[in-house]
Amino acid sequence: MYSNIVLKILDELQGDPWPVNADQRAARCTGTALSIAANLLSACVPGSGGRILAFIGGSCTNGLGVVCISSISISLERFLAECIMG
């Protein structure tokens, strides 16, 4: 019963509509997404604790909390060193 549902869902999966070039990282707005999730949680359930689960597939490349740029030619370590050194 459940296996049929799972198989149907898997059959309906489609490819990524926003393909990424081989020399680029995917655009990820992780910091912004976590900020929105925290604000929604505090607005929906004010004054109580909660948890936000973040299943992240890579470094944040856009928005709040950016830790690297989208070009793969610059490594994460080099980007962070340039940010720290100015």
N, C-alpha and C positions, 0 to 999 in steps of 0.2 A: 504494500500500500504506500508506505513512505518512499520506498525506492523508486516507484513510478513518478512521484512528485519531484524528487531530486533529479531524476533523469530528464524530466520535462523541462525543469529549470535550466539544466546544463545544456540541453539542446537549443534553448532560446537565447543563450549567451551570444553576444556579438563582439566583433573586434573593437578596439579602441577607436572612437571617432576622431581623436586628436593625436595622430601618430607623432612621434618625436624623432627628429633627425638623429643619426648615429653619433654626431659630434655634440649633441646637446643632452642635458639632463631634463627630465620631465618637470613641468611647472608644479610646484607643491607649495601651498599656502598653509602649512601646518600651524604656525603661530596664530594666524587669523582664525582658522577653524577652531582651535582650542579656546581662543578668546570668546568666540561666539557661543561655543558649547558651555563655557563657564557662566556667561551672562544669561543664557537660557535657563541653565540649572538654577541660578540664584533668583531669577524672575519667577520661575514656575514653583519652586519650593523654597521660599525665603526662610532664613533662620535655621536651616537644617543642613546636615552634611550630605555629601554625595560623592560619587565617583564618575570620572570621565575616562573611558577606555579609548586609547588612541592606537590604532593599528597603522603604523607608518611604514611606507615602502621606500623611504630614502630621505635625503637631506632637504630641508626647507630651502627653496630657491626664490621665493617671492613673498612679499608682505612682511608682517611682524615675525621676528625670530629668524630672519634669513641668515643662513650660515655658509652658503656658497652661491656662486652665480651659475647660470644654466649652461655655460660653456664647459665642456669636459676638458678642454685644453689647459685650464687652470685647475690645479688640484685643490682639494678642500684645505689641506695644510697651508698651501701657499696663500690662498684667499684669506684665511684666518690670520696668518702672519702679517699680511699687508694691512688688514683691518686694525690689528693691535699696534703695529709700528707707525701707522698713519701714512 
